[in-house]
Amino acid sequence: MRRFSLSLCQLIVCLLPSALSAASAGSLIDELEQLVNQRQYQAAFALGSTNRDEHEGDAAFDFLFGLAALETGNANEAVFALERAVATTSERMLRQRARLELAALTSPPTIW
């Protein structure tokens, strides 16, 4: 019985950092989403830029960072982030929305 409890403690210690990391990622995504919804794109882009190395590849982060980059005139960053969101998400609506933003970004303006 003693051996089992020791291995259970080791398992908890091993999983705790990843659980804490997931929790911090969730709060970052929530903060980014709030900033984008409030149209505070410059603040969202700055927040995303400082956390990009840790969260690149997270589809929700990439999508929100891409929107913020798009709205602040950082087209290259927007394209890379939105393409990552399209490539990594398993959520159909998020993929379609990211594709729509990419299409709007890469199509020439129409003059009537």
N, C-alpha and C positions, 0 to 999 in steps of 0.2 A: 504494500500500500504506500509506503514511503516513496518508492521509486516512481509510482504513478503521479503523486502530487508534485514531485520535483519536475517531472517532464511537463506537467500541465503549467506550472509556473514559468518554465522556459518558453513554452508555446505562447503564453500571454505576453511575456517580455518581447518575444520576436514579432508578434502581430501588432503590438501597441503603436510603434512608430508609423506603420502603414495606415492604421486607423486614424491616427492624429493627422497625418498628411491628407487623407481623404476628407476629413472634417474641415481642414483649412482650405482645401481646394473648393469645397462646397461654399464656404463663406466668401471666398474670392469671387466665385461665379455669381453668387447672390449680389455682391457689391457691384460687380461689373454690370449685371443686368439692371440694377437699380439706376446706375449712372446713365446707361444707354436709354432706359425708359424715360428718364428726366431730361434727356437731350443734352447731357453734360459730357459731350463726346471727347473734349480735350482731357478732362479728368479721367475718363475711362481709358483713353489711349495711354495716358501717363501711367496709370495703374497696371494696365496690361503689359506695357513695355518693361516695367520693373519686375514683373513676374513671368515674363515670356519663357525664360529658360526652363523654369520648373514645370510649366503647364502646357507647353506646345504639344500638340497631339491629342489634347482633351477637346473633343468636338465642340462642346458648349463654350469653352474658353476661346477657341479659335474663331468661332462664329461671332461672339460678342466683340472680341478684339478686332476682327475684320470689319465689323460695322463701325466701330469707333475710328479705325484707321481710315475707312472710306469717307466718313463725315469730316475728318480733319485734314483731308487732302493728301493722305499718305497712301497713294494708289498701289505702290509695289507691296507694301506691308499688307494692305487689304486683300490683294489677289492671293498672296501666299497663305494668309490665314484662312480665307474662305475656301481655297482649294484643299487645305488640310482638313477643314470641317467636312467638306464633301467626301473626301477619301476615307475619313475615319469614323464617321457617325453611322450608327445602325438605325437611327430614327429617321423615318421617311420624311416627315415634315421639316425637320432641320436640314436635311440634305437638299430638299426642294427649295427651301428659302435661301440657302447659301448659293445654290445654282442661279436662282433669280437675281440675287445681288451681283453675282459674277457677270451675268448676262447684261445687266444694266450698266455695269462698270466698263465692260469691254465693247459694247456696241456704240457706234458713232451717234452723236445727237441728230435728231431729225428736225429739219427746218421746213416748216409748212409755208 
